[in-house]
Amino acid sequence: MLGDPAPFRPTPFDLEVFESYVPPDHHLRKCLQVLDWDAFHEILAPFYADIGRPSEPPVLMLKLEYLRYQYNLSDRQVIERAETDLAFRLFLQVDVYDTLVHPTSLCCFRGRLGIAGFRQVFRQIVSQARKHGLVKDRLRLKDATHVIANIAVPSTLALVAQVRDQLLAAAEVFDPVRVEGERVNVQLLRERTGEQKNEQRLVARVTHLREILAWVDLLTSPEDGSNDGAWQTLLECRQLAHKILRDQEHPDAGDHTRSTVDPDVRRGKHGQWYDGYLLDISMDADSELITEINVLPANGAEAADAVQLIQQEEATHGNDIEQLSIDGIGFNGPVLRELEDPEGLAVDTYVPPPKEAETDIFTPEDFVEAPEQGRVICPAGETSSYRQRDSRNRSSVHRFKRVTCDDCELLSLCMSHPPQGTFGKTVRKNDYQAEYDRARQKATTAEYDEVRSEHPKVERKLGEVTNRHGGRRARYWGDGKVLIQELMSCTATNVKRVVRLICAPTSRLAREC
């Protein structure tokens, strides 16, 4: 059950010790003064049950989590340091003789809050910054960086073997005799293929995994299977095994599972190829505070997440963001349309367009669309005769008859080579050409240069999160736990920034610090 929110009652001795040994300008002293830590009690209370012995104060546990990421410590290290560091004890609001919690309590606390709890913690810091007038809605800077997974990437042979072993271990509860027989088959398979090439060994292991799945798929669910932990584990292992088999059947399909330890890990490219996740953030350009965060697979849709970040922030704080700056990946028609829709988000978006290839012939923009006819008209006034929809590339393909192009006086300006076959000129009209044209036109304005000059701020902020607060390498397995890690890394970064802004000499609130 929920414990006392504020059990600490400082004695005169405690106050004298803290006053003597913790400098007035210490970051943790300022952090305690600037932020309303009591406000977190109402956020954390719903995650506690109404039964059991009283818990440790939730705000105390949250402060310990904050200290972990502020100083890049482990669970054990933060407790050990808090035992002897008076600045830590002042911040935690525990007296100089009090015994702190066991390090494993922090693991339980993270499990209790989950993603929902830590999101609320992150957003509460942003809300307090907004109350201080720090966060503006003029401009958001959006960017992403890579997070390296906490795994050793196995070979394909090892990956198939690992998922097979996990599947057999999960199925043993429901059919132990069959599983024992399959383990004998595994041993025989190793002996039979030990001298073969890796390609042949992989085919044998994939075939055996497929045979195991054939009977595992037929196992019947126990009563109340949705609450049966062993059955749910089997379902997860079975789903993962099917996914790995699909990866082997379609090697060019992409989105391959990289590890059985962390099935959410994907392979992506951020400068170089890596295995892990993407940390995607939105930052206020004026205060340089991170206002929203998501964690995506390494091959995730980073451009589309810009819409998600804006929607999440506006839904949480009820604000209306005016402008957004995003790097080149944002030159994406569907994303630009959704962001700039006047009846939707209505966010004025600035994105660097790719350089257009130079050409001496007519471009698709030189062909005027005739929507009522579903055709295009060329510079010579001729109308296309054939139209085809290309849904994959979100465009329409228009073709002119060859006889029309053969007799055209502008043929040398229209095609690099004389037409061959049935058709002449082919023109592709993109569904989002208006959005692309608007983005390119913006890139020629002085306002674009001014907005883009602020974009390096978010790149520096990502460097601070990853290099100073442990955001570069995943500490945990699974996208949900990695998101919790990054939420706290960004929270620590934001707290530091809020303290710096409020306690700056020019701040009107400096006296309070």
SEPA-835649 format. One record per residue (C-alpha): residue in one letter; chain; x, z, y. Coordinates in pm, 1 decimal. Layout:
N
 rest kette     east       up    north
    a     A        X        Z        Y
...
END
This chain:
513
 rest kette     east       up    north
    m     A      0.0      0.0      0.0
    l     A    100.6    -45.5    360.9
    g     A    332.9    223.6    490.6
    d     A    374.5    382.9    832.2
    p     A    445.7    106.0   1085.8
    a     A    682.3    323.6   1290.4
    p     A    816.5    625.6   1098.0
    f     A   1126.1    659.7   1318.1
    r     A   1121.0    945.1   1563.4
    p     A   1454.2    950.6   1752.6
    t     A   1602.8   1293.8   1803.5
    p     A   1812.3   1375.3   2109.1
    f     A   2116.1   1356.9   1882.8
    d     A   2022.9   1003.4   1768.9
    l     A   1973.0    889.4   2125.8
    e     A   2304.3   1038.7   2233.6
    v     A   2490.8    866.9   1947.3
    f     A   2333.3    529.4   2014.8
    e     A   2393.7    561.9   2386.8
    s     A   2757.5    650.5   2331.7
    y     A   2853.8    391.9   2073.0
    v     A   2626.3     87.5   2122.4
    p     A   2721.7   -104.5   2441.3
    p     A   2439.7   -168.9   2688.7
    d     A   2495.0   -544.6   2667.2
    h     A   2501.0   -557.3   2286.0
    h     A   2287.1   -842.7   2153.0
    l     A   2083.3   -618.8   1922.3
    r     A   2005.4   -371.9   2201.1
    k     A   1879.4   -659.8   2416.5
    c     A   1691.3   -805.3   2122.8
    l     A   1510.3   -474.9   2072.2
    q     A   1414.1   -458.0   2439.2
    v     A   1311.7   -820.0   2498.7
    l     A   1093.6   -888.6   2195.7
    d     A    775.6   -706.6   2098.6
    w     A    861.1   -616.2   1740.1
    d     A    548.4   -401.5   1703.4
    a     A    341.0   -720.6   1728.5
    f     A    474.5   -825.4   1389.0
    h     A    302.9   -534.0   1216.1
    e     A    -40.2   -697.3   1245.5
    i     A    103.8  -1024.9   1111.7
    l     A    268.6   -859.9    810.8
    a     A     -8.7   -613.1    721.7
    p     A   -237.9   -866.0    541.6
    f     A     38.2   -937.1    289.1
    y     A     24.6   -580.1    155.4
    a     A   -224.9   -445.9    -99.6
    d     A   -447.0   -142.4    -50.0
    i     A   -321.1     35.3   -361.0
    g     A      8.3    183.5   -475.2
    r     A    256.7    410.3   -304.8
    p     A    332.1    356.7     65.8
    s     A    568.6     70.7    132.2
    e     A    874.8     60.0    347.0
    p     A    778.9    -27.7    706.6
    p     A    714.7   -406.4    710.7
    v     A    879.7   -449.0   1050.5
    l     A   1191.3   -274.9    918.0
    m     A   1207.2   -522.5    630.4
    l     A   1159.7   -813.3    872.1
    k     A   1440.2   -685.0   1094.6
    l     A   1670.7   -669.0    791.9
    e     A   1580.6  -1030.4    713.1
    y     A   1657.0  -1123.9   1072.7
    l     A   1996.1   -951.6   1055.6
    r     A   2079.7  -1146.8    739.0
    y     A   2043.7  -1477.6    919.5
    q     A   2176.7  -1365.4   1255.6
    y     A   2505.5  -1259.1   1095.7
    n     A   2490.2  -1484.0    786.3
    l     A   2489.4  -1201.5    530.4
    s     A   2358.1  -1155.6    177.1
    d     A   2098.0   -895.2     80.4
    r     A   2365.3   -651.3    -35.3
    q     A   2591.5   -716.0    261.8
    v     A   2321.5   -650.2    521.2
    i     A   2233.3   -314.2    362.1
    e     A   2597.6   -212.8    332.6
    r     A   2663.6   -297.2    695.0
    a     A   2348.5   -122.3    815.0
    e     A   2471.7    195.3    647.2
    t     A   2769.9    218.9    884.6
    d     A   2693.0     -5.1   1186.0
    l     A   2525.7    195.9   1462.5
    a     A   2409.3   -117.3   1642.7
    f     A   2225.2   -217.6   1325.1
    r     A   2067.8    128.2   1301.2
    l     A   1957.5    120.8   1663.7
    f     A   1797.8   -219.4   1609.6
    l     A   1633.4   -108.5   1283.7
    q     A   1513.9    213.8   1451.4
    v     A   1643.0    442.8   1177.8
    d     A   1826.7    765.5   1245.1
    v     A   2195.1    812.3   1172.5
    y     A   2129.2   1003.4    848.7
    d     A   1849.5    791.0    703.1
    t     A   1900.1    611.5    370.5
    l     A   1808.8    244.3    370.9
    v     A   1621.2     43.4    110.4
    h     A   1778.4   -103.6   -202.7
    p     A   1887.3   -469.1   -157.8
    t     A   1636.5   -587.5   -419.1
    s     A   1354.5   -475.0   -188.4
    l     A   1435.9   -768.9     38.8
    c     A   1372.2  -1009.8   -248.4
    c     A   1033.3   -846.8   -308.3
    f     A    956.2   -868.2     63.7
    r     A   1026.1  -1242.6     71.1
    g     A    806.6  -1294.5   -233.4
    r     A    528.6  -1094.7    -69.7
    l     A    527.2  -1298.3    253.1
    g     A    589.6  -1645.0    111.0
    i     A    579.2  -1955.1    325.8
    a     A    264.3  -1852.1    512.1
    g     A    409.6  -1518.5    620.2
    f     A    742.2  -1652.1    740.7
    r     A    571.5  -1935.9    928.4
    q     A    369.1  -1676.6   1116.7
    v     A    686.4  -1483.3   1196.6
    f     A    855.5  -1796.1   1331.4
    r     A    551.2  -1889.2   1538.3
    q     A    517.1  -1537.4   1677.2
    i     A    863.4  -1566.6   1833.1
    v     A    758.7  -1896.5   1993.0
    s     A    434.4  -1736.1   2116.4
    q     A    623.8  -1451.2   2279.4
    a     A    855.3  -1701.8   2445.2
    r     A    551.1  -1887.8   2577.9
    k     A    414.0  -1562.3   2722.9
    h     A    741.9  -1518.7   2909.2
    g     A    695.4  -1868.8   3052.3
    l     A    999.9  -2007.8   2874.5
    v     A    841.4  -2287.1   2668.7
    k     A    712.8  -2591.5   2856.1
    d     A    508.0  -2883.2   2725.2
    r     A    687.7  -3156.0   2920.0
    l     A    914.2  -3293.6   2645.4
    r     A    986.5  -3234.8   2277.6
    l     A   1310.9  -3348.7   2114.5
    k     A   1280.0  -3426.4   1744.3
    d     A   1564.0  -3469.4   1495.2
    a     A   1660.0  -3387.6   1136.1
    t     A   1972.7  -3295.7    943.2
    h     A   2069.2  -3259.0    579.7
    v     A   2055.5  -2942.6    370.3
    i     A   2277.4  -2943.0     62.3
    a     A   2102.4  -2820.5   -253.5
    n     A   2219.8  -2517.5   -447.6
    i     A   2279.1  -2712.8   -767.9
    a     A   2547.6  -2882.7   -974.0
    v     A   2414.2  -3234.0  -1030.8
    p     A   2426.9  -3307.4  -1405.2
    s     A   2490.5  -3643.7  -1569.5
    t     A   2185.3  -3830.8  -1693.1
    l     A   2272.6  -3727.8  -2049.9
    a     A   2284.9  -3362.2  -1951.1
    l     A   1966.7  -3391.1  -1743.8
    v     A   1764.6  -3524.1  -2038.1
    a     A   1911.8  -3257.2  -2267.0
    q     A   1831.2  -2979.1  -2018.9
    v     A   1467.1  -3077.8  -1976.6
    r     A   1434.1  -3112.0  -2355.2
    d     A   1567.3  -2759.3  -2408.3
    q     A   1340.8  -2619.5  -2135.3
    l     A   1040.2  -2793.0  -2289.5
    l     A   1113.2  -2655.9  -2636.5
    a     A   1161.5  -2303.3  -2499.8
    a     A    826.4  -2322.0  -2318.9
    a     A    645.0  -2467.9  -2623.2
    e     A    783.4  -2208.9  -2865.7
    v     A    512.4  -1959.4  -2771.6
    f     A    240.9  -2201.3  -2885.8
    d     A    398.5  -2373.6  -3187.5
    p     A    713.3  -2188.4  -3302.3
    v     A    739.8  -2368.5  -3639.9
    r     A    736.9  -2715.3  -3480.2
    v     A    988.5  -2607.7  -3219.6
    e     A   1226.3  -2474.8  -3486.7
    g     A   1207.8  -2809.5  -3662.2
    e     A   1282.3  -2996.2  -3338.8
    r     A   1590.7  -2780.6  -3280.2
    v     A   1718.7  -2886.4  -3621.1
    n     A   1658.5  -3246.5  -3513.3
    v     A   1859.3  -3179.9  -3196.5
    q     A   2156.4  -3063.7  -3401.0
    l     A   2130.5  -3365.0  -3631.4
    l     A   2107.6  -3593.7  -3328.2
    r     A   2428.8  -3448.6  -3185.1
    e     A   2614.7  -3503.2  -3511.2
    r     A   2483.8  -3856.8  -3557.7
    t     A   2559.3  -3977.4  -3203.0
    g     A   2875.0  -3776.8  -3133.1
    e     A   3104.8  -4079.3  -3167.9
    q     A   2875.5  -4328.0  -2994.4
    k     A   2897.6  -4455.9  -2637.5
    n     A   2709.4  -4269.8  -2365.9
    e     A   2452.2  -4548.4  -2328.5
    q     A   2360.1  -4521.6  -2698.0
    r     A   2353.1  -4142.0  -2685.9
    l     A   2121.3  -4155.1  -2382.9
    v     A   1878.9  -4390.9  -2560.4
    a     A   1868.0  -4154.8  -2859.8
    r     A   1801.3  -3848.3  -2645.1
    v     A   1531.6  -4022.3  -2441.8
    t     A   1362.3  -4137.0  -2763.4
    h     A   1372.5  -3784.1  -2903.4
    l     A   1231.1  -3638.7  -2579.8
    r     A    947.3  -3888.5  -2594.8
    e     A    873.0  -3783.3  -2953.8
    i     A    863.2  -3416.6  -2853.5
    l     A    624.4  -3489.9  -2568.0
    a     A    394.0  -3675.4  -2806.8
    w     A    297.5  -3351.1  -2982.0
    v     A    343.5  -3117.5  -2683.3
    d     A     81.3  -3321.1  -2495.2
    l     A   -166.1  -3243.9  -2776.0
    l     A   -128.7  -2864.7  -2755.4
    t     A   -455.7  -2701.1  -2654.2
    s     A   -484.8  -2461.1  -2366.7
    p     A   -542.9  -2093.1  -2451.9
    e     A   -840.3  -1907.7  -2311.3
    d     A   -802.8  -1852.8  -1939.9
    g     A   -504.5  -2089.1  -1937.1
    s     A   -501.4  -2098.5  -1557.6
    n     A   -392.2  -1733.0  -1556.9
    d     A   -162.7  -1757.5  -1860.0
    g     A    196.7  -1755.7  -1733.1
    a     A    343.0  -1904.0  -2052.4
    w     A     94.5  -2192.6  -2050.6
    q     A    156.2  -2268.0  -1683.8
    t     A    530.2  -2273.1  -1751.9
    l     A    472.5  -2521.1  -2032.5
    l     A    263.9  -2744.3  -1806.4
    e     A    539.0  -2746.5  -1542.3
    c     A    806.0  -2829.8  -1802.5
    r     A    586.9  -3101.5  -1951.4
    q     A    525.3  -3257.9  -1610.7
    l     A    897.7  -3251.2  -1533.5
    a     A    982.4  -3412.2  -1869.2
    h     A    734.3  -3694.8  -1805.9
    k     A    885.0  -3743.8  -1457.8
    i     A   1238.8  -3773.2  -1596.6
    l     A   1121.9  -4021.5  -1860.3
    r     A    958.6  -4233.8  -1588.4
    d     A   1285.0  -4225.0  -1395.5
    q     A   1464.9  -4365.3  -1699.1
    e     A   1202.1  -4634.8  -1754.6
    h     A   1210.0  -4743.9  -1388.4
    p     A   1568.5  -4691.8  -1266.6
    d     A   1510.4  -4892.2   -946.8
    a     A   1194.7  -4708.7   -841.7
    g     A   1376.4  -4437.5   -644.9
    d     A   1263.1  -4074.7   -595.2
    h     A   1453.6  -3966.7   -906.9
    t     A   1467.0  -3603.7  -1018.2
    r     A   1824.3  -3481.5   -977.7
    s     A   1814.0  -3143.3  -1148.8
    t     A   1601.2  -2931.9  -1382.7
    v     A   1718.0  -2619.3  -1199.8
    d     A   1565.4  -2740.6   -873.1
    p     A   1322.6  -3026.4   -950.5
    d     A   1236.1  -3068.2   -581.0
    v     A   1585.1  -3192.2   -492.5
    r     A   1617.3  -3560.7   -407.5
    r     A   1904.5  -3791.1   -317.6
    g     A   1928.9  -3913.3     39.7
    k     A   2175.3  -4052.3    291.2
    h     A   2276.3  -3876.7    609.9
    g     A   2606.9  -4036.9    697.2
    q     A   2700.5  -4005.9    329.7
    w     A   2492.1  -3971.9     14.6
    y     A   2393.0  -3615.1    -74.6
    d     A   2151.2  -3420.1   -294.5
    g     A   1918.1  -3177.9   -122.6
    y     A   1662.7  -3163.7    156.6
    l     A   1599.9  -3258.9    519.3
    l     A   1558.4  -2994.6    789.7
    d     A   1329.0  -3149.1   1051.7
    i     A   1270.4  -2972.6   1382.7
    s     A   1096.1  -3019.3   1715.3
    m     A   1259.9  -2854.8   2018.4
    d     A   1143.4  -2785.4   2372.8
    a     A   1380.8  -2971.5   2603.2
    d     A   1347.9  -2717.7   2886.8
    s     A   1403.9  -2387.6   2705.1
    e     A   1593.8  -2536.6   2408.6
    l     A   1375.0  -2331.1   2173.8
    i     A   1272.5  -2472.9   1836.2
    t     A    894.6  -2500.7   1841.4
    e     A    821.8  -2634.9   1491.2
    i     A   1004.5  -2692.8   1164.8
    n     A    949.0  -2864.2    829.7
    v     A   1164.3  -2911.0    520.7
    l     A   1137.8  -3250.1    347.0
    p     A   1300.5  -3398.1     37.0
    a     A   1626.4  -3577.6    115.2
    n     A   1440.1  -3908.9     85.9
    g     A   1132.6  -3782.3    270.7
    a     A    934.2  -3963.7    538.7
    e     A   1121.7  -3830.3    840.1
    a     A    950.1  -4062.7   1086.8
    a     A    598.4  -3966.4    975.7
    d     A    691.3  -3597.9   1000.2
    a     A    711.0  -3635.0   1377.8
    v     A    330.9  -3656.2   1378.7
    q     A    309.7  -3351.6   1153.1
    l     A    536.8  -3143.8   1377.1
    i     A    333.9  -3224.1   1689.1
    q     A      4.1  -3154.3   1513.5
    q     A    127.5  -2822.4   1375.2
    e     A    248.0  -2698.8   1712.4
    e     A    -61.8  -2801.4   1904.8
    a     A   -290.5  -2651.2   1638.8
    t     A    -98.4  -2321.5   1649.9
    h     A    -55.0  -2272.6   2024.4
    g     A   -336.6  -2485.4   2166.2
    n     A    -97.6  -2673.0   2393.7
    d     A    -80.1  -3042.3   2483.3
    i     A    263.5  -3200.4   2453.2
    e     A    328.8  -3478.1   2704.1
    q     A    641.9  -3657.3   2579.9
    l     A    850.1  -3691.7   2263.9
    s     A   1203.1  -3820.3   2213.8
    i     A   1297.7  -3927.3   1860.6
    d     A   1595.0  -4118.4   1725.3
    g     A   1589.7  -4471.7   1583.5
    i     A   1398.1  -4378.8   1270.0
    g     A   1095.0  -4331.8   1493.8
    f     A   1079.4  -4706.2   1561.3
    n     A    795.5  -4716.6   1312.3
    g     A    467.6  -4891.3   1395.1
    p     A    220.1  -4655.1   1222.6
    v     A    398.8  -4349.5   1361.5
    l     A    413.3  -4484.8   1716.1
    r     A     45.9  -4577.4   1703.5
    e     A    -60.9  -4232.1   1584.5
    l     A    156.9  -4050.4   1835.8
    e     A     50.3  -4259.0   2135.7
    d     A   -317.2  -4301.3   2051.6
    p     A   -501.1  -4206.1   2376.3
    e     A   -787.5  -4057.8   2176.8
    g     A   -553.0  -3869.7   1943.5
    l     A   -223.0  -3696.4   2016.9
    a     A   -156.5  -3907.3   2330.2
    v     A    216.3  -3825.8   2328.2
    d     A    433.7  -4058.8   2536.2
    t     A    706.1  -4144.4   2283.7
    y     A   1060.3  -4259.2   2357.4
    v     A   1261.4  -4416.3   2077.3
    p     A   1569.7  -4641.6   2084.2
    p     A   1466.7  -4985.2   1954.0
    p     A   1695.3  -5179.0   1717.6
    k     A   1891.1  -5461.3   1869.6
    e     A   1712.0  -5792.6   1838.0
    a     A   1899.7  -6079.1   1679.5
    e     A   1984.1  -6356.2   1921.7
    t     A   1825.9  -6692.8   1840.7
    d     A   1781.3  -7031.8   2004.4
    i     A   1447.7  -7103.5   1837.8
    f     A   1096.8  -6977.5   1906.2
    t     A   1023.7  -6618.2   1796.7
    p     A    688.8  -6489.4   1661.9
    e     A    609.7  -6364.6   2013.4
    d     A    598.0  -6727.3   2131.5
    f     A    300.8  -6792.9   1901.5
    v     A    -29.9  -6680.5   2052.9
    e     A   -284.9  -6521.6   1824.9
    a     A   -643.7  -6649.8   1816.7
    p     A   -822.9  -6349.6   1665.2
    e     A  -1162.6  -6518.9   1646.0
    q     A  -1013.5  -6789.1   1427.1
    g     A   -761.8  -6572.9   1240.1
    r     A   -492.0  -6822.6   1334.8
    v     A   -193.0  -6858.3   1569.9
    i     A   -125.3  -7130.8   1825.8
    c     A    228.1  -7264.3   1863.4
    p     A    400.0  -7352.7   2195.6
    a     A    301.2  -7716.4   2137.6
    g     A    -67.9  -7619.0   2122.5
    e     A   -112.1  -7672.2   1746.5
    t     A   -309.1  -7424.3   1533.9
    s     A   -188.5  -7283.0   1202.6
    s     A   -380.0  -7387.4    893.8
    y     A   -310.8  -7107.0    647.5
    r     A   -313.3  -6728.1    670.2
    q     A   -201.4  -6469.7    411.5
    r     A   -207.8  -6091.6    425.3
    d     A    114.6  -5900.2    346.8
    s     A     -3.5  -5541.4    303.1
    r     A    334.8  -5408.5    196.7
    n     A    501.1  -5516.6    522.0
    r     A    187.4  -5456.1    730.3
    s     A    179.0  -5808.6    864.1
    s     A     -2.9  -6142.2    849.3
    v     A    176.2  -6461.1    746.3
    h     A     65.8  -6783.1    922.0
    r     A    176.0  -7129.9    809.6
    f     A    147.5  -7471.6    972.7
    k     A     98.5  -7795.9    782.5
    r     A    416.5  -7991.1    733.5
    v     A    268.6  -8307.9    880.2
    t     A    192.6  -8114.2   1199.1
    c     A    552.7  -7997.9   1232.1
    d     A    709.7  -8334.3   1133.2
    d     A    546.2  -8508.5   1429.1
    c     A    613.2  -8227.2   1681.6
    e     A    843.1  -8297.6   1977.9
    l     A    945.5  -7928.1   1986.8
    l     A   1057.4  -7914.2   1622.2
    s     A   1426.8  -7861.7   1711.7
    l     A   1326.6  -7557.3   1922.4
    c     A   1099.2  -7421.3   1651.7
    m     A   1295.0  -7450.9   1325.6
    s     A   1664.7  -7440.0   1243.8
    h     A   1617.3  -7687.6    959.3
    p     A   1362.5  -7966.8    901.5
    p     A   1057.4  -7853.2    700.3
    q     A   1046.9  -7907.9    324.9
    g     A    761.7  -7868.7     79.8
    t     A    392.3  -7841.9    161.8
    f     A    416.1  -7627.7    473.4
    g     A    610.2  -7645.1    795.7
    k     A    669.3  -7348.5   1026.8
    t     A    594.9  -6999.3    893.5
    v     A    517.9  -6720.8   1142.7
    r     A    487.9  -6351.3   1058.0
    k     A    277.3  -6135.3   1291.4
    n     A    327.0  -5759.9   1257.8
    d     A     19.8  -5533.9   1279.8
    y     A    208.9  -5302.6   1511.9
    q     A    367.6  -5557.3   1741.5
    a     A    199.5  -5401.8   2045.2
    e     A    360.9  -5064.9   1965.5
    y     A    702.1  -5225.6   1914.0
    d     A    673.7  -5423.2   2237.3
    r     A    576.9  -5110.9   2428.6
    a     A    874.1  -4919.0   2287.1
    r     A   1111.4  -5198.8   2379.5
    q     A    968.3  -5219.8   2730.6
    k     A   1012.8  -4842.4   2778.7
    a     A   1376.7  -4874.0   2675.8
    t     A   1439.9  -5081.8   2990.6
    t     A   1315.7  -4813.1   3232.6
    a     A   1502.8  -4542.5   3422.1
    e     A   1268.1  -4279.2   3277.5
    y     A   1379.6  -4376.6   2927.8
    d     A   1744.5  -4320.7   3021.9
    e     A   1656.4  -3981.5   3168.3
    v     A   1462.5  -3870.1   2860.4
    r     A   1722.0  -3996.1   2613.3
    s     A   1999.7  -3820.6   2806.6
    e     A   1839.9  -3492.3   2697.5
    h     A   1828.9  -3582.6   2328.2
    p     A   2179.2  -3449.4   2241.4
    k     A   2040.6  -3099.4   2300.9
    v     A   1849.7  -3108.3   1972.2
    e     A   2157.0  -3235.2   1787.6
    r     A   2355.9  -2938.1   1915.2
    k     A   2070.4  -2707.0   1820.4
    l     A   2071.3  -2837.1   1463.4
    g     A   2444.4  -2774.6   1453.0
    e     A   2385.0  -2415.5   1561.6
    v     A   2119.8  -2359.8   1294.8
    t     A   2328.2  -2506.8   1015.2
    n     A   2675.0  -2381.0   1110.1
    r     A   2602.4  -2039.7   1264.7
    h     A   2294.9  -1920.7   1074.8
    g     A   2337.3  -2054.4    722.0
    g     A   2106.6  -2352.9    738.8
    r     A   2341.0  -2614.9    595.1
    r     A   2340.9  -2504.2    231.4
    a     A   2031.9  -2397.6     41.5
    r     A   2047.4  -2041.5    -87.8
    y     A   1749.0  -2087.6   -318.3
    w     A   1580.9  -2337.0   -551.6
    g     A   1259.2  -2516.2   -460.4
    d     A   1137.6  -2668.1   -136.9
    g     A    916.6  -2367.9    -60.6
    k     A   1202.6  -2117.8    -76.4
    v     A   1433.2  -2348.8    115.8
    l     A   1165.0  -2373.0    384.7
    i     A   1156.6  -1991.8    407.2
    q     A   1535.2  -1990.8    448.2
    e     A   1521.8  -2249.5    725.5
    l     A   1234.3  -2072.9    900.9
    m     A   1447.3  -1758.6    923.8
    s     A   1757.4  -1956.5   1028.4
    c     A   1554.7  -2110.6   1310.8
    t     A   1399.4  -1772.6   1394.5
    a     A   1745.2  -1619.2   1434.8
    t     A   1847.6  -1913.3   1653.1
    n     A   1535.1  -1876.5   1868.4
    v     A   1571.0  -1501.1   1909.8
    k     A   1925.3  -1547.2   2034.5
    r     A   1806.3  -1809.9   2281.7
    v     A   1512.5  -1600.1   2408.1
    v     A   1742.4  -1302.9   2470.6
    r     A   1990.4  -1524.1   2652.0
    l     A   1723.4  -1679.9   2876.0
    i     A   1549.3  -1357.0   2967.3
    c     A   1864.1  -1153.3   3016.5
    a     A   2050.0  -1418.4   3214.1
    p     A   2165.5  -1290.0   3556.1
    t     A   1937.4  -1536.4   3734.5
    s     A   1631.7  -1435.1   3532.8
    r     A   1354.3  -1248.0   3701.5
    l     A   1332.0  -1030.6   3391.0
    a     A   1701.5   -938.8   3389.0
    r     A   1636.7   -586.1   3509.7
    e     A   1428.5   -513.6   3200.3
    c     A   1737.6   -580.7   2987.0
END
